[in-house]
Amino acid sequence: MTLLERINDYLWGFPLLILLLGTHIYFTLRLHFPQRNLFQAIRLSLIGDGSKERNLSPFAALSTTLAATLGTGNIIGVSTAVALGGPGAIFWCWLTGILGMATAYSECYLSVLHRQKTKDGAYVGGPMYVLKNGLHNNFLGGLYAICALAAAFGVGCTTQANSVTRATSLSFGLSPHPVGIVLAVVTAAVILGGVKSIGALCERTVPAISFLYLVGCLLLLILYRHQLITAVVWILSDAFSFVSFGGGVAGACLTQALRYGIARGLFTNEAGIGTSAIAAAASRTEDPRVQAYVSMTAVFWDTVVMCLMTGLVVVCNMLYDPASTVGAAETDLTAAAFSHLPYVGDAFLTISLCAFAVTTLIGWSYFGEKAAEYLAGSKGIPVYKLCYVLMIYLGAIIPMHLVWECTDLINALMALPNLLALWMLRKQIKS
């Protein structure tokens, strides 16, 4: 644990944070603020053509991306960011989402541009194919695929399964072992059906789950309405804590807010990691710009909306009921806030977390599958799926803190080759 923490502190120091923010800002300016076309992009994402092709519709590709990104990052990750980085981490997480939409657009554009077709007519793509076909660098393509495979087992499996078993244990007193087995069986039943099965499930479940969770957050913000303005002021002032502190203390406070805000923002929306581009490449859309805009909206829904709502709820509760947060674990601040939801608070959060986690397990299984296919061909897919299902069970029973540290390490390792491809091929990206 000590070694992991030291490595992550080094990787997530100012160089990587500045690189991420710099990339977000650069593509925002270079593409003339693609965020301004957000509502048009949302409209494009809802257009269906009724096609029965093997490849996904734009909305199915978006839903698969959201399935992978909406999950513990929006609930537990935000709680961890506030606990470790202070309320100011919410601002940096939110800003990462706003600016990260341009980076997500760029990743998905390149992925559609450099994707390739398999023998059965399905499209495959992602940063590994961009590195291979765009930069003509097989080594970096393989390196990214290895990192994506590790992320599928780490970010996709262990983080989600561990969060579910922790929540069900605290709320219902269930043992992690049967919960882990149930999660593994449910996920296996879906992913064995292939990409169309995954896309169909995500289309039906992700919007409904997200809507119900947002309703719960809105009800809590109504309850916390007298603390809302104070919470917003606290978040903004803490994000720039050098205003009220001096010297090294200021630098430490700001670094903590940046480190955990951007790290958790990156974990949940994955702008800069490139995984959303894997789903984007599976779309049957021919125009890279159209799918890039559609996929860009995933960052908006995931971070700009969902993470912000969770963050406001958590910080408002810190003002509304400080006693409930004293001594709370890093991951329990969200639970403390939702405990005030009348009648159904604890159960509502637990059920929401489980539902998000299942969709994330399914969405990430596809990302890992494409990485395994890149490395070992179609023969490697059955072996990968078996290992993925087994890792769900193992993730359910290992310590939570270890899971999050491994997640931060994998995210950093994935971001570096993906950002290199973005910068090297930036002239190919059109707005």
C-alpha positions as CSV (number, residue, x, y, z in Angstrom):
1,M,0.0,0.0,0.0
2,T,2.8,2.4,0.9
3,L,4.5,1.7,-2.4
4,L,1.3,2.2,-4.4
5,E,0.6,5.5,-2.6
6,R,4.0,6.8,-3.4
7,I,3.8,5.8,-7.0
8,N,0.3,7.5,-7.3
9,D,1.5,10.6,-5.6
10,Y,4.3,10.9,-8.1
11,L,2.2,10.0,-11.2
12,W,-0.7,12.3,-10.0
13,G,1.7,15.2,-9.2
14,F,1.4,18.5,-11.0
15,P,3.0,17.3,-14.3
16,L,0.1,14.9,-15.1
17,L,-2.6,17.2,-13.7
18,I,-1.3,20.0,-15.8
19,L,-1.0,17.8,-18.9
20,L,-4.7,16.7,-18.5
21,L,-6.0,20.2,-17.9
22,G,-3.8,21.5,-20.6
23,T,-5.1,18.9,-23.1
24,H,-8.7,19.7,-22.2
25,I,-8.1,23.4,-22.6
26,Y,-6.1,23.1,-25.8
27,F,-8.8,21.0,-27.6
28,T,-11.5,23.2,-26.3
29,L,-9.9,26.2,-27.9
30,R,-8.6,24.4,-31.0
31,L,-12.0,23.0,-31.8
32,H,-13.7,26.3,-31.1
33,F,-15.6,25.2,-28.0
34,P,-17.4,22.0,-29.1
35,Q,-19.3,22.3,-25.8
36,R,-21.4,25.0,-27.3
37,N,-23.0,22.3,-29.5
38,L,-24.1,20.2,-26.5
39,F,-27.8,20.4,-27.1
40,Q,-27.4,19.5,-30.8
41,A,-25.2,16.6,-29.7
42,I,-27.9,15.4,-27.3
43,R,-30.5,15.5,-30.1
44,L,-28.2,13.5,-32.4
45,S,-27.7,10.9,-29.7
46,L,-31.5,10.2,-29.6
47,I,-31.9,9.6,-33.3
48,G,-32.5,6.0,-34.2
49,D,-32.6,4.3,-37.6
50,G,-34.1,1.0,-36.7
51,S,-31.2,-0.8,-38.3
52,K,-30.5,-4.5,-37.4
53,E,-26.8,-4.2,-38.3
54,R,-24.2,-6.0,-36.1
55,N,-22.7,-2.6,-35.2
56,L,-24.3,-0.4,-32.5
57,S,-26.6,2.6,-33.0
58,P,-25.1,5.9,-31.9
59,F,-27.4,5.8,-28.8
60,A,-26.4,2.3,-27.9
61,A,-22.7,3.2,-28.2
62,L,-23.4,6.2,-25.9
63,S,-25.4,4.0,-23.5
64,T,-22.5,1.5,-23.4
65,T,-20.1,4.3,-22.6
66,L,-22.4,5.7,-19.9
67,A,-22.8,2.2,-18.5
68,A,-19.1,2.0,-18.0
69,T,-18.6,5.5,-16.6
70,L,-21.8,6.0,-14.5
71,G,-21.1,4.0,-11.3
72,T,-19.1,4.1,-8.2
73,G,-17.2,7.1,-9.4
74,N,-20.3,9.2,-9.2
75,I,-21.2,8.0,-5.8
76,I,-18.2,6.6,-3.9
77,G,-15.6,8.4,-5.9
78,V,-17.0,11.8,-5.2
79,S,-17.2,11.0,-1.5
80,T,-13.5,9.9,-1.6
81,A,-12.5,13.1,-3.4
82,V,-14.2,15.3,-0.8
83,A,-12.8,13.3,2.1
84,L,-9.2,13.4,0.8
85,G,-9.1,16.7,-1.1
86,G,-11.7,18.8,0.7
87,P,-14.9,20.3,-0.8
88,G,-12.8,22.2,-3.4
89,A,-12.2,18.8,-5.1
90,I,-15.8,19.0,-6.4
91,F,-15.0,22.1,-8.4
92,W,-11.9,20.5,-10.1
93,C,-13.9,17.4,-10.8
94,W,-16.7,19.5,-12.4
95,L,-14.2,21.6,-14.4
96,T,-12.6,18.4,-15.6
97,G,-16.0,17.4,-17.0
98,I,-16.7,20.7,-18.7
99,L,-13.4,20.9,-20.4
100,G,-13.0,17.1,-20.8
101,M,-15.9,17.1,-23.3
102,A,-13.5,18.5,-25.9
103,T,-11.0,15.8,-25.2
104,A,-13.7,13.1,-25.3
105,Y,-14.8,14.5,-28.7
106,S,-11.2,14.3,-30.0
107,E,-10.6,10.7,-28.7
108,C,-13.8,9.4,-30.3
109,Y,-13.2,11.3,-33.6
110,L,-9.8,9.6,-34.0
111,S,-11.2,6.3,-32.9
112,V,-13.9,6.3,-35.6
113,L,-11.4,7.6,-38.2
114,H,-8.8,4.9,-37.6
115,R,-11.1,1.9,-36.7
116,Q,-11.1,-1.3,-38.8
117,K,-13.7,-3.9,-39.8
118,T,-13.5,-7.5,-38.7
119,K,-14.3,-10.5,-40.9
120,D,-17.9,-10.6,-39.6
121,G,-18.5,-7.0,-40.4
122,A,-18.2,-5.5,-36.9
123,Y,-16.2,-2.3,-36.3
124,V,-13.4,-2.3,-33.8
125,G,-11.4,0.6,-32.6
126,G,-10.1,2.7,-29.7
127,P,-6.8,4.2,-28.7
128,M,-4.9,1.0,-29.5
129,Y,-6.1,1.1,-33.1
130,V,-5.4,4.9,-33.2
131,L,-1.8,4.3,-32.1
132,K,-1.5,1.4,-34.5
133,N,-3.2,2.8,-37.6
134,G,-2.7,6.5,-37.0
135,L,0.8,6.7,-35.5
136,H,1.9,3.4,-37.0
137,N,3.2,2.3,-33.6
138,N,2.3,-1.3,-32.7
139,F,4.3,-1.2,-29.5
140,L,2.3,1.7,-28.0
141,G,-0.9,0.1,-29.3
142,G,-0.1,-3.1,-27.5
143,L,0.9,-1.1,-24.4
144,Y,-2.4,0.7,-24.3
145,A,-4.3,-2.6,-24.8
146,I,-2.5,-4.2,-21.9
147,C,-3.4,-1.2,-19.7
148,A,-7.0,-1.4,-20.9
149,L,-7.1,-5.1,-20.0
150,A,-5.7,-4.3,-16.6
151,A,-8.2,-1.5,-16.2
152,A,-11.1,-3.8,-17.1
153,F,-10.0,-6.2,-14.3
154,G,-9.3,-3.2,-11.9
155,V,-11.6,-0.3,-12.7
156,G,-14.3,-2.4,-14.3
157,C,-14.4,-5.4,-11.9
158,T,-12.9,-4.8,-8.5
159,T,-14.0,-1.2,-7.9
160,Q,-17.6,-2.0,-8.7
161,A,-17.9,-5.3,-7.0
162,N,-16.2,-4.0,-3.9
163,S,-18.5,-1.0,-3.6
164,V,-21.5,-3.3,-4.0
165,T,-20.5,-5.7,-1.3
166,R,-19.5,-2.9,1.1
167,A,-22.9,-1.2,0.6
168,T,-25.0,-4.4,0.9
169,S,-23.0,-5.4,4.0
170,L,-23.6,-2.1,5.7
171,S,-27.3,-1.8,4.7
172,F,-28.5,-5.4,4.7
173,G,-25.8,-7.3,6.6
174,L,-25.1,-9.6,3.6
175,S,-21.8,-11.5,3.3
176,P,-19.5,-10.4,0.4
177,H,-19.2,-14.0,-0.8
178,P,-22.8,-14.6,-2.0
179,V,-23.1,-11.1,-3.3
180,G,-19.9,-11.5,-5.3
181,I,-21.2,-14.8,-6.8
182,V,-24.6,-13.2,-7.8
183,L,-22.8,-10.2,-9.5
184,A,-20.6,-12.6,-11.4
185,V,-23.5,-14.8,-12.6
186,V,-25.6,-11.8,-13.7
187,T,-22.7,-10.2,-15.6
188,A,-21.8,-13.5,-17.3
189,A,-25.4,-13.9,-18.5
190,V,-25.2,-10.6,-20.3
191,I,-21.7,-10.5,-21.7
192,L,-22.0,-14.0,-23.3
193,G,-24.5,-12.5,-25.7
194,G,-21.9,-10.2,-27.3
195,V,-21.9,-6.5,-28.1
196,K,-25.5,-6.3,-29.3
197,S,-26.7,-7.8,-26.0
198,I,-24.6,-5.4,-24.0
199,G,-25.8,-2.4,-26.1
200,A,-29.5,-3.4,-25.8
201,L,-29.3,-3.8,-22.0
202,C,-27.5,-0.5,-21.6
203,E,-30.1,1.3,-23.7
204,R,-32.9,0.1,-21.5
205,T,-31.4,0.4,-18.1
206,V,-28.9,3.3,-17.9
207,P,-31.3,6.2,-18.6
208,A,-33.9,4.8,-16.0
209,I,-31.3,4.2,-13.3
210,S,-29.7,7.7,-13.8
211,F,-33.1,9.4,-13.7
212,L,-34.1,7.8,-10.4
213,Y,-30.7,8.6,-8.8
214,L,-31.1,12.3,-9.9
215,V,-34.6,12.4,-8.4
216,G,-33.1,11.2,-5.1
217,C,-30.4,13.9,-5.2
218,L,-33.0,16.6,-6.0
219,L,-35.1,15.6,-3.0
220,L,-32.1,15.9,-0.8
221,L,-31.2,19.3,-2.2
222,I,-34.7,20.5,-1.4
223,L,-34.1,19.2,2.2
224,Y,-30.7,21.0,2.2
225,R,-32.0,24.2,0.5
226,H,-30.9,26.5,3.3
227,Q,-27.3,25.1,3.1
228,L,-27.1,25.1,-0.7
229,I,-25.6,28.6,-1.3
230,T,-23.2,28.2,1.6
231,A,-22.1,24.9,0.2
232,V,-21.4,26.4,-3.3
233,V,-19.4,29.2,-1.7
234,W,-17.4,26.7,0.4
235,I,-16.6,24.5,-2.7
236,L,-15.4,27.5,-4.7
237,S,-13.4,29.1,-1.9
238,D,-11.8,25.7,-1.0
239,A,-10.9,25.1,-4.6
240,F,-8.7,28.1,-4.6
241,S,-7.6,27.9,-1.0
242,F,-4.4,29.8,-1.6
243,V,-6.5,32.9,-1.3
244,S,-7.0,32.4,2.4
245,F,-3.8,30.5,3.3
246,G,-0.1,31.3,2.9
247,G,3.0,29.5,1.9
248,G,3.3,25.7,2.0
249,V,-0.1,25.2,3.6
250,A,-1.7,26.9,0.6
251,G,0.2,24.8,-1.9
252,A,-0.7,21.6,0.0
253,C,-4.4,22.4,0.2
254,L,-4.6,23.3,-3.5
255,T,-2.6,20.3,-4.5
256,Q,-4.9,18.0,-2.6
257,A,-8.0,19.5,-4.1
258,L,-6.5,19.3,-7.6
259,R,-5.2,15.8,-7.2
260,Y,-8.3,14.2,-5.9
261,G,-10.8,16.3,-7.9
262,I,-9.1,15.7,-11.3
263,A,-8.3,12.1,-10.4
264,R,-11.8,11.3,-9.5
265,G,-13.2,13.3,-12.4
266,L,-11.0,11.3,-14.7
267,F,-12.0,8.1,-13.1
268,T,-15.7,8.7,-13.6
269,N,-15.8,10.4,-17.1
270,E,-12.6,8.8,-18.5
271,A,-11.9,11.8,-20.7
272,G,-8.2,11.5,-21.3
273,I,-8.1,7.8,-20.8
274,G,-9.7,6.9,-24.1
275,T,-12.0,4.0,-23.1
276,S,-15.1,5.8,-24.4
277,A,-13.6,5.8,-27.8
278,I,-13.7,2.0,-27.8
279,A,-17.5,2.1,-27.7
280,A,-17.7,5.0,-30.1
281,A,-15.8,2.9,-32.7
282,A,-18.4,0.2,-32.6
283,S,-21.1,2.6,-33.8
284,R,-22.4,2.2,-37.4
285,T,-22.2,6.0,-37.8
286,E,-19.9,6.8,-40.7
287,D,-19.2,10.4,-40.0
288,P,-16.5,10.7,-37.2
289,R,-17.9,14.1,-36.2
290,V,-21.4,12.8,-35.5
291,Q,-20.3,10.0,-33.3
292,A,-17.7,12.2,-31.6
293,Y,-20.4,14.7,-30.6
294,V,-22.7,12.0,-29.4
295,S,-20.0,10.4,-27.3
296,M,-19.0,13.8,-25.9
297,T,-22.4,14.0,-24.1
298,A,-21.4,11.0,-21.9
299,V,-18.9,13.3,-20.1
300,F,-21.6,15.9,-19.6
301,W,-24.1,13.5,-18.1
302,D,-21.5,11.7,-16.1
303,T,-19.5,14.5,-14.5
304,V,-21.1,17.8,-15.2
305,V,-24.5,16.5,-14.0
306,M,-24.2,13.4,-11.9
307,C,-20.9,14.1,-10.0
308,L,-22.0,17.7,-9.4
309,M,-25.3,16.6,-7.9
310,T,-23.6,14.0,-5.7
311,G,-20.9,16.5,-4.6
312,L,-23.5,19.2,-3.7
313,V,-25.5,16.6,-1.7
314,V,-22.3,15.5,0.2
315,V,-21.1,19.1,1.0
316,C,-24.6,20.3,1.9
317,N,-24.9,17.4,4.4
318,M,-21.5,18.4,5.9
319,L,-23.2,21.7,6.8
320,Y,-26.7,20.3,7.6
321,D,-25.5,17.5,9.9
322,P,-21.8,17.7,10.7
323,A,-22.1,15.0,13.3
324,S,-22.9,12.4,10.7
325,T,-19.6,13.0,8.9
326,V,-17.3,13.0,11.9
327,G,-15.2,9.9,11.9
328,A,-16.9,8.7,8.7
329,A,-14.8,6.6,6.3
330,E,-13.7,8.1,3.0
331,T,-16.4,6.3,1.2
332,D,-19.2,6.9,3.7
333,L,-19.9,10.6,3.2
334,T,-22.5,9.9,0.5
335,A,-24.2,7.3,2.7
336,A,-24.3,9.9,5.5
337,A,-26.0,12.4,3.2
338,F,-28.6,9.9,1.8
339,S,-29.4,8.6,5.3
340,H,-31.6,11.8,5.5
341,L,-33.7,10.8,2.6
342,P,-37.1,10.1,4.2
343,Y,-38.0,6.4,4.8
344,V,-35.8,4.9,2.1
345,G,-32.5,6.7,2.4
346,D,-30.0,3.8,3.0
347,A,-31.8,1.3,0.9
348,F,-32.2,3.8,-2.0
349,L,-28.5,4.5,-2.1
350,T,-27.6,0.8,-1.9
351,I,-30.0,-0.2,-4.7
352,S,-28.7,2.7,-6.9
353,L,-25.1,1.8,-6.2
354,C,-25.8,-1.9,-7.1
355,A,-27.7,-1.0,-10.3
356,F,-24.9,1.4,-11.4
357,A,-22.3,-1.2,-10.6
358,V,-23.9,-3.9,-12.6
359,T,-24.2,-1.7,-15.7
360,T,-20.5,-0.6,-15.2
361,L,-19.4,-4.2,-14.9
362,I,-21.2,-5.0,-18.2
363,G,-19.9,-1.8,-20.0
364,W,-16.3,-2.4,-19.0
365,S,-16.5,-6.0,-20.0
366,Y,-16.8,-4.8,-23.6
367,F,-13.8,-2.5,-23.3
368,G,-11.6,-5.3,-21.9
369,E,-12.9,-7.7,-24.5
370,K,-11.8,-5.4,-27.3
371,A,-8.4,-5.0,-25.6
372,A,-8.1,-8.8,-25.4
373,E,-9.1,-9.2,-29.0
374,Y,-6.4,-6.7,-30.1
375,L,-3.7,-8.6,-28.2
376,A,-4.8,-12.2,-28.8
377,G,-7.3,-12.2,-31.6
378,S,-10.8,-13.7,-31.3
379,K,-9.3,-16.8,-29.6
380,G,-8.5,-14.7,-26.5
381,I,-12.1,-13.5,-25.9
382,P,-13.5,-16.7,-24.1
383,V,-10.5,-16.8,-21.8
384,Y,-10.9,-13.1,-21.1
385,K,-14.6,-13.4,-20.3
386,L,-13.9,-16.3,-17.8
387,C,-11.1,-14.3,-16.1
388,Y,-13.4,-11.2,-16.0
389,V,-16.2,-13.1,-14.2
390,L,-13.8,-14.6,-11.7
391,M,-12.3,-11.2,-11.0
392,I,-15.8,-9.9,-10.1
393,Y,-15.9,-12.3,-7.2
394,L,-12.3,-11.6,-6.1
395,G,-13.0,-7.8,-6.2
396,A,-16.0,-8.3,-3.9
397,I,-13.8,-9.5,-1.1
398,I,-10.5,-7.4,-1.2
399,P,-9.9,-4.2,0.8
400,M,-11.5,-1.0,-0.6
401,H,-8.5,1.3,-0.1
402,L,-6.3,-1.1,-2.1
403,V,-8.9,-1.0,-4.9
404,W,-8.9,2.8,-5.2
405,E,-5.1,3.1,-5.2
406,C,-4.8,0.4,-8.0
407,T,-7.5,2.3,-9.9
408,D,-5.6,5.6,-9.8
409,L,-2.4,3.8,-11.0
410,I,-4.1,2.1,-13.9
411,N,-5.8,5.4,-15.0
412,A,-2.5,7.2,-15.0
413,L,-0.8,4.5,-17.1
414,M,-3.7,4.5,-19.6
415,A,-3.8,8.3,-20.0
416,L,-0.2,8.7,-21.1
417,P,-0.2,6.8,-24.4
418,N,-3.7,8.1,-25.2
419,L,-2.7,11.7,-24.6
420,L,0.4,11.2,-26.8
421,A,-1.8,10.0,-29.7
422,L,-4.2,13.0,-29.3
423,W,-1.3,15.5,-29.5
424,M,0.5,13.7,-32.3
425,L,-2.7,13.4,-34.4
426,R,-4.3,16.7,-33.4
427,K,-4.3,18.1,-36.9
428,Q,-6.5,15.2,-38.1
429,I,-9.4,16.2,-35.8
430,K,-12.0,18.4,-37.3
431,S,-14.8,20.3,-35.6
